[in-house]
Amino acid sequence: MHPYCIGGVVSTQDAPALAGIHHVKLPVTDLDRSREWYLSRLGYQVQMEFVEQGRLMGYALSHPNGGPPLALRLDPGRARAAAGFDYFTFGVPDKDAIDRLAARLTGLGERHAGVHFASIGWILPELHDPDGHEIRFYTVQHHTELDPGTVSVINDPRESAERHENALSEQS
């Protein structure tokens, strides 16, 4: 065991310095189609093109309003294998912003599950990009604060959130 580990866990004072997410990379089957989708649906902008042996193989995308850097990589086999899975969730500032995003996506003809009360914030799930990757959004603003000194256990998160939403709708 490493000398800085206590019970297999690195102590907080010895944890390595990290600086957030550098970028998220998604495999895609069609670079142009995916580029246009991320530009038109989420407001991304092309920052770099990656050309290998004369062939365009990827894009680095940046977001003008807080979204994480995103890379699209031409890799049809991996794109098909990853379809349907939500590898990451985009942060959205608050409930109003996620509601506006849901309305924007609906206005663009995109199907999704709508905004829902979730374990600690609000979630907008079940949006799919052209390759079928599930794209989720979760508010950074929370309706429930976690105690930083303890591990919170969320039992049956989907069912718990649905019960809470049902109770709220019965009150209105």
N, C-alpha and C positions, 0 to 999 in steps of 0.2 A: 504494500500500500504506500502511496506517496506520503512523505512526511507532513504535508500541509492538510491532509485529509483526516477528518474525525469521523469514524464510522462509515467511511466511504463517501463522505460529503465534504467538499471544500468549504472551509470557514469563510464567512463573508469578507473578512479582512484580507484574505489571500485569494479571493476570486479574481480571475484575470479581468483586465479592463476591456470592455466591449462598447461599441458605439451604435447600437441599434441594428437595423437591417440595412445592409449596403444596397442590395437589390433583390428582387424576386424574379426568377427565370421560369418561363413557361414554354414547354414544347408545343409547337403548332404544326398543322398540316399545310397551311397556306399563309405565308407571311403577309401578303397584301390584304387579304380578307381580315386577318386578325389585327393588323395595324389599323385599318379603317374602323374596326369595331371599337377598339380601345380609344381611338381618337374621338370618334363621334359619340360614343356612349358615356365615357368617363372623362373626356377632356385631356387625355394624354397628348404629348407632343414628341415627335421623333427628335432624339438628341444625337444618336450615332447609328451608323449602318455598319454591319460586319460582313465584309466580302472575303471569301476564302477561295483562292485559285480562280478568281474571276466570277464567282457565283455569290449572290446575296444570300447569306445564311442567318442573319438575325438583325434585330433592331434593339437599341436601348432607348427606352421612353422615359420622359420626365413628366412630372405633373405640376402645373402652375399654382396649385392650391392645397398642398399638403400630402398628396398621395405618394406612396413609396415608389422609388425608382423600379421600373419594370423592364425586363428583357424578354423578347420573343425570339425563340430559337427554332429554326426549321428542323423538325424531327418528327415526321408523321407517325412512326411506330410508337414512340413514347407519348405523343399527343393522344392517339387512340387509346392507349393503355391507361392514361390518366383521366379520361373522360368520366364525368360524374363525381369526381372526388373534389373536395374543397381543401386544397393544400394550405391556404392562408385566408385570412379575413381582413378586408380593408377597414381601417378605423374611420369613423365619421364623427365630427365634433359633438353633435347633440341630437336630441329627438327631432327638433325642427329641421335640421339638415338632412337627416335620414328620411324624413317624410317628403322633403323636396326632391331628394334623389329618387325615391320610389315613384313620385309623380313624373319626373323627367323620363325615367326608364319606361314607364307605362305609355307616356306620350310618344316615345320612339318605337312603340310596338313590341317592347321586350316583356316577356312573361316572367313573373317572379311570384313569391309567396306573400308579398306585402310586409309591412312593418309589424313586428310582434314584440311584446314584452318578453324578455329573456332573463337569464339568471341574475345578471348584475346591470344590464343596460337594455337597449333595444336592438333587435336584429332584423336585417332584411336578407332572407336566404332565397335560394333556389333560382338565382339568375344564372344563365349559362352563356358562356362565350361561344364563338362559332365552332370550337372544337369540343364543346360539351363540358369544359371545366366548370365546376360550380363556383360561382363568384359570390361571396357573402360580404356583408357590411355589418359592423357592430359599432354602437356608439362608444366613444371614449368617455363621455359624461355618463356616470352611472346613477341608477336610481337606488342602488344598494351599495353601501361601502363595505369593503372587506377589512378585517382586522389584520394588519400587516404582520403581527406576531404569531398568528395561528394559521393552520391549514383549514380552509373552508371546504366542506363537503357538500356538493350539490347532488342530491338524490333525484334521479329521474328528471333531468333538467327540462326536457320538452313537455312532459306531463305537468310538472309543477308550474311552468309558465302558462300553459293552456288553462289550468285551474284558476290562476290569478287573473288572466284576461277575461275568463267567463264571469268571475266574481265582479270585476269592474264593469262589464257590460250589463250585468243584472242590476247594478247600483244606478246606472244612468237611465 
